Amino acid sequence: MAMKSTDEDALLLLDESRKAPGEVFESDGEEQAFEENQKVAVNIGDFGGEDDAHAPPFSWRKLWLFMGPGFLMSIAFLDPGNLEGSLQAGAIAGYSLLWLLMWATAMGLLIQLLAARLGVATGRHLAELCRLQYPPLPRITLWIMAEIALIGADIQEVIGSAIALKVLTNGYIPLWAGVLITALDCFIFLFLENYGVRKLEALFGLLITTMALSFAWMFGEAKPNGVELLLGLLIPRIHSNAVKQAVSIVGCSIMPHNVYLHSALVQSRMVDTNKKGRVQEALSYFSIESSIALFVSFIINIFVMTVFAKGFYGTKASVDIGLVNAGTYLQEKYGGGLFPVLYIWGIGLLASGHCSTITGTYAGQFIMAGFLNLRIKKWLRAVITRSFAIVPTVIVALMFDTSEDKLDILNEWLNVLQSLQIPFSLIPLLSLVSREQVMGVFKINRTLKVVAWIVAFLVMIMNGYLLEDFFANELMSMVGNIHRSLFSYPNRPYLGIRCTKIITYIRTLEVVYQKSIHWMIVIIALGISFQAT
């Protein structure tokens, strides 16, 4: 009862505070994304007497102070899952999907800017607002879905780091040991966080630079065709055999946990939300910073896609390349040289995995604290968050360590898992940033609202296609195995004939199933969103 009273009081405070545009929320007795002593001061050099209704003039020094949250957010576009999507797109479709990568990054930027807008204008992140704006059942549903999405992403990221360690040690470190080593990154995160958020941001800057240099080196070694690269960026085209890769590129542009993360990270700066001009200023700087960060991630993904396009497009190996064996294929194609390309790839993949697992720990803290309003020590929360992913990941590593095919199947299932969660983060975000009682004068205008919903539904439709294709293949594979096994029995042909009729019936049901499963999820997420108080 006490918890319910606390949440209702906070909700009342939220609604009252929106009466004055940009007014700060009080948070006594509630968990905050960042304590006041952790926030970075961004008003250095300002003088009194400024017009509070207008943003101060642009300052390069201030832009530098705002740099950081966007680069942490951009890691989701560079995690091992995205790198695998880029390398497979290059190997199967060549340069032809570069234009789609560019527009998918732009769509992802739009969604992330809306998440940042929500965090800056309200002084709360998405998980907190979901707790305050939704009744208990929808609130719990959204929390569970966010945790499931985070665990799925974390397993991919940790496995990616473990694969990199296995590559760099020539298989000396098995997959399960790599998982345990990667799990220690949460302690690195906790250590650096004690020295300030800027130290943590500096670490991410170093790791992103490592990725950029590693993949740029590979790009230089491969020497992709510049004309084809430019045409791939400018001319929209999708080959019939690359539809799945195209859909995957768009689907990976939005990661559910990343929306929660970015709305919290922007609160690491001291922004006086009582002053409309200061909020406008923060939104401008965060927009510039996020755009730069995603441009860097776009360039890195171009490096990866074009290297594999140059080396493997049109070859028999193109359909077999995945994250597990990519280093081996690169070594066979481009050889050793001064620095063997196998190890260059491993270094870049290791940086990607460690970056994304640390941001996963960060996102997990915000999600858990925001939805549950937990006031526990951060080290304990980080350990709990990390344990949610590490325990199933160790089990996965022990089961699949010797089978590349099984790891690829696992990755497909994890992509499906995250695709199912997208509506449960995207729809609440768009609903909240459109509401005046939440955003005040900073609610999005009608044009931006229409564009954002078009992007959201496009992403959900693309993910729906992946779901339908995946489940159809799984179902038909299972039914085909049954059919073959029944026909293989001697003197029982009638069983096979009856099974054929059953398969025809199942295929009819499958068509209905394919068309309904994804939209059922979207409708449920919409229903939850519209229950906001």
Secondary structure, 3 states (H helix, E strand, C coil): CHHHHHHHHHHHHHHHHCCCCCCCCCCCCCCCCCCHHHCECCCCCCCCCCCCCCCCCCCHHHHHHHCCHHHHHHHHHCCHHHHHHHHHHHHHHCCCCHHHHHHHHHHHHHHHHHHHHHHHHHCCCHHHHHHHHCCHHHHHHHHHHHHHHHHHHHHHHHHHHHHHHHHHCCCCCCHHHHHHHHHCHHHHHHHHHCCCHHHHHHHHHHHHHHHHHHHHHHHHHHCCCHHHHHHHHHCCCCCHHHHHHHHHHHHCCCCHHHHHHHHHHHHHECCCCCCHHHHHHHHHHHHHHHHHHHHHHHHHHHHHHHHHHHHHCCCHHHHCCCCCCHHHHHHHHHCCCCCCHHHHHHHHHHHHHHHHHHHHHHHHHHHHHHHHCCCCCHHHHHHHHHHHHHHHHHHHHHHHCCCHHHHHHHHHHHHHHHHHHHHHHHHHHHHHHCCHHHHHHHCCCHHHHHHHHHHHHHHHHHHHHHHHHHHHHHHHHHHHHHHHHHHCCCCCHHHHHHHHHHHHHHHHHHHHHHHHHHHHHHHHHHHHHCCCC
